[in-house]
C-alpha cells in the first residue's frame, strides 16, 4: 500500500473515518475498541486540532494502520547549509583593507 500524505488534522481524520467505514465499524464501536468516547472519534474524524497524540496513535493501531514518517524530499548536499570558513572571511576583509 502506498503512503498517504498527511499534512493536517483533517487528513488524519479522513484516514481514520475511511478505514473505520471500510472495516464496517460505526463511531461507537471504534470508540469502545480504542477506549475513548464516540464524541472524541467524531471530533478527530472532523479534523479538530488538539487531539491527544497517544490516543490518535492508539486509534491508528486499532484500525491496523501503520504510521511511517519521512522527509518530504531528499536533501541534496548542494542544498545543505554550511557554516562559512571564518578564517577565509577574516583574510578577505584584511586583504580589502590593505593598500
GROMACS elastic network, one bead per residue, 0.5 to 0.9 nm:
[ bonds ]
;  ai    aj funct       b0    kb
    3    68     6  0.80864   500
    4    15     6  0.86744   500
    5    11     6  0.80296   500
    6     9     6  0.79973   500
    6    10     6  0.86214   500
    6    11     6  0.54488   500
    6    12     6  0.63981   500
    6    15     6  0.88855   500
    7    10     6  0.82080   500
    7    11     6  0.64029   500
    7    12     6  0.81928   500
    8    11     6  0.52348   500
    8    12     6  0.67458   500
    8    13     6  0.87595   500
    8    47     6  0.77329   500
    8    49     6  0.85258   500
    9    12     6  0.51631   500
    9    13     6  0.61263   500
    9    14     6  0.86461   500
    9    44     6  0.75432   500
    9    45     6  0.85275   500
    9    46     6  0.83585   500
    9    48     6  0.64576   500
    9    49     6  0.57882   500
    9    50     6  0.85818   500
    9    51     6  0.86739   500
   10    14     6  0.60948   500
   10    15     6  0.85680   500
   10    44     6  0.78724   500
   10    45     6  0.71126   500
   10    46     6  0.63682   500
   10    48     6  0.71055   500
   10    49     6  0.82331   500
   11    14     6  0.51703   500
   11    15     6  0.62298   500
   11    16     6  0.87001   500
   11    45     6  0.87693   500
   11    47     6  0.71234   500
   12    15     6  0.50790   500
   12    16     6  0.62090   500
   12    17     6  0.85926   500
   12    44     6  0.77598   500
   12    45     6  0.74077   500
   12    47     6  0.70556   500
   12    56     6  0.87784   500
   13    16     6  0.51622   500
   13    17     6  0.60831   500
   13    18     6  0.85338   500
   13    41     6  0.87331   500
   13    42     6  0.87338   500
   13    43     6  0.82291   500
   13    44     6  0.52315   500
   13    46     6  0.58933   500
   13    47     6  0.50460   500
   13    48     6  0.82310   500
   14    17     6  0.50663   500
   14    18     6  0.59713   500
   14    19     6  0.84632   500
   14    44     6  0.87267   500
   14    45     6  0.58783   500
   14    46     6  0.75867   500
   14    47     6  0.76142   500
   15    18     6  0.52757   500
   15    19     6  0.61403   500
   15    20     6  0.84824   500
   15    45     6  0.80750   500
   16    19     6  0.52866   500
   16    20     6  0.59745   500
   16    21     6  0.85742   500
   16    41     6  0.88369   500
   16    44     6  0.81730   500
   16    45     6  0.64364   500
   16    59     6  0.78331   500
   16    60     6  0.70752   500
   16    63     6  0.76753   500
   16    65     6  0.87331   500
   17    20     6  0.51139   500
   17    21     6  0.61744   500
   17    22     6  0.85520   500
   17    27     6  0.85926   500
   17    41     6  0.87990   500
   17    42     6  0.88340   500
   17    44     6  0.88306   500
   17    45     6  0.57145   500
   17    46     6  0.88401   500
   18    21     6  0.52684   500
   18    22     6  0.61157   500
   18    23     6  0.87033   500
   19    23     6  0.62219   500
   19    24     6  0.86644   500
   19    25     6  0.88546   500
   19    63     6  0.67603   500
   19    64     6  0.89085   500
   19    65     6  0.83505   500
   20    23     6  0.52396   500
   20    24     6  0.64057   500
   20    25     6  0.53721   500
   20    26     6  0.70507   500
   20    27     6  0.77850   500
   20    30     6  0.72848   500
   20    63     6  0.68479   500
   21    25     6  0.56830   500
   21    26     6  0.69948   500
   21    27     6  0.89562   500
   22    25     6  0.76786   500
   23    63     6  0.81034   500
   25    28     6  0.79847   500
   25    29     6  0.58726   500
   25    30     6  0.62595   500
   26    29     6  0.53984   500
   26    30     6  0.64205   500
   26    31     6  0.86445   500
   27    30     6  0.52197   500
   27    31     6  0.59968   500
   27    32     6  0.85901   500
   27    37     6  0.88702   500
   27    38     6  0.56641   500
   27    39     6  0.84051   500
   27    41     6  0.63402   500
   27    42     6  0.69913   500
   28    31     6  0.50208   500
   28    32     6  0.61742   500
   28    33     6  0.87263   500
   28    37     6  0.74854   500
   28    38     6  0.50409   500
   28    39     6  0.86821   500
   28    41     6  0.81944   500
   29    32     6  0.51635   500
   29    33     6  0.63714   500
   29    34     6  0.87514   500
   29    38     6  0.82450   500
   30    33     6  0.50992   500
   30    34     6  0.61451   500
   30    35     6  0.83687   500
   30    36     6  0.85062   500
   30    38     6  0.78358   500
   30    41     6  0.77052   500
   30    59     6  0.80626   500
   30    62     6  0.81325   500
   30    63     6  0.84295   500
   31    34     6  0.51526   500
   31    35     6  0.57477   500
   31    37     6  0.54364   500
   31    38     6  0.52345   500
   31    39     6  0.84916   500
   31    40     6  0.77896   500
   31    41     6  0.62634   500
   31    59     6  0.85084   500
   32    35     6  0.50910   500
   32    36     6  0.64191   500
   32    37     6  0.73417   500
   32    38     6  0.79619   500
   33    36     6  0.80373   500
   33    59     6  0.84789   500
   33    62     6  0.71446   500
   34    37     6  0.87243   500
   34    55     6  0.77685   500
   34    58     6  0.65397   500
   34    59     6  0.58005   500
   34    62     6  0.66008   500
   35    55     6  0.87890   500
   36    39     6  0.82759   500
   36    40     6  0.64585   500
   36    41     6  0.74035   500
   36    55     6  0.81612   500
   37    40     6  0.52010   500
   37    41     6  0.66658   500
   37    42     6  0.87329   500
   38    41     6  0.51287   500
   38    42     6  0.61509   500
   38    43     6  0.86553   500
   39    43     6  0.61235   500
   39    44     6  0.86242   500
   40    43     6  0.51225   500
   40    44     6  0.62055   500
   40    45     6  0.85635   500
   40    51     6  0.82807   500
   41    44     6  0.51916   500
   41    45     6  0.61016   500
   41    46     6  0.85430   500
   41    59     6  0.88026   500
   42    45     6  0.51554   500
   42    46     6  0.61566   500
   42    47     6  0.88037   500
   43    47     6  0.64478   500
   43    48     6  0.55321   500
   43    49     6  0.86408   500
   43    51     6  0.83972   500
   44    47     6  0.51148   500
   44    48     6  0.56245   500
   44    49     6  0.77003   500
   44    50     6  0.89508   500
   44    51     6  0.67785   500
   44    56     6  0.81737   500
   45    48     6  0.76177   500
   48    51     6  0.72345   500
   50    53     6  0.83814   500
   51    54     6  0.86849   500
   51    55     6  0.75191   500
   51    56     6  0.69940   500
   52    55     6  0.53791   500
   52    56     6  0.63237   500
   52    57     6  0.87818   500
   53    57     6  0.61430   500
   53    58     6  0.85345   500
   54    57     6  0.51393   500
   54    58     6  0.61651   500
   54    59     6  0.86080   500
   55    59     6  0.60569   500
   55    60     6  0.85733   500
   56    59     6  0.50136   500
   56    60     6  0.62349   500
   56    61     6  0.86387   500
   57    60     6  0.50667   500
   57    61     6  0.61625   500
   57    62     6  0.85513   500
   57    67     6  0.82842   500
   58    61     6  0.50565   500
   58    62     6  0.60725   500
   58    63     6  0.86287   500
   59    62     6  0.50331   500
   59    63     6  0.62864   500
   59    64     6  0.86177   500
   59    65     6  0.86021   500
   60    63     6  0.51248   500
   60    64     6  0.61853   500
   60    65     6  0.50302   500
   60    66     6  0.71242   500
   60    67     6  0.77881   500
   61    65     6  0.56081   500
   61    66     6  0.69315   500
   61    67     6  0.86558   500
   62    65     6  0.75817   500
   63    66     6  0.89674   500
   70    73     6  0.83328   500
   71    74     6  0.67783   500
   71    75     6  0.86924   500
   75    78     6  0.81477   500
   75    79     6  0.62498   500
   75    80     6  0.68414   500
   76    79     6  0.52388   500
   76    80     6  0.65854   500
   77    80     6  0.51423   500
   77    81     6  0.85306   500
   78    81     6  0.82018   500
   83    86     6  0.83500   500
   84    87     6  0.87300   500
   84    88     6  0.81046   500
   84    89     6  0.76486   500
   85    88     6  0.53866   500
   85    89     6  0.64601   500
   85    90     6  0.88984   500
   86    89     6  0.50370   500
   86    90     6  0.62325   500
   86    91     6  0.85888   500
   87    90     6  0.51720   500
   87    91     6  0.60975   500
   87    92     6  0.85594   500
   88    91     6  0.50525   500
   88    92     6  0.60522   500
   88    93     6  0.85647   500
   89    92     6  0.51911   500
   89    93     6  0.62485   500
   89    94     6  0.87113   500
   90    93     6  0.51126   500
   90    94     6  0.62072   500
   90    95     6  0.86582   500
   91    94     6  0.50993   500
   91    95     6  0.61797   500
   91    96     6  0.87254   500
   92    95     6  0.51145   500
   92    96     6  0.63430   500
   92    97     6  0.88233   500
   93    96     6  0.52407   500
   93    97     6  0.64583   500
   93    98     6  0.89468   500
   94    97     6  0.51546   500
   94    98     6  0.63350   500
   95    98     6  0.53228   500
   95    99     6  0.82436   500
   96    99     6  0.77442   500
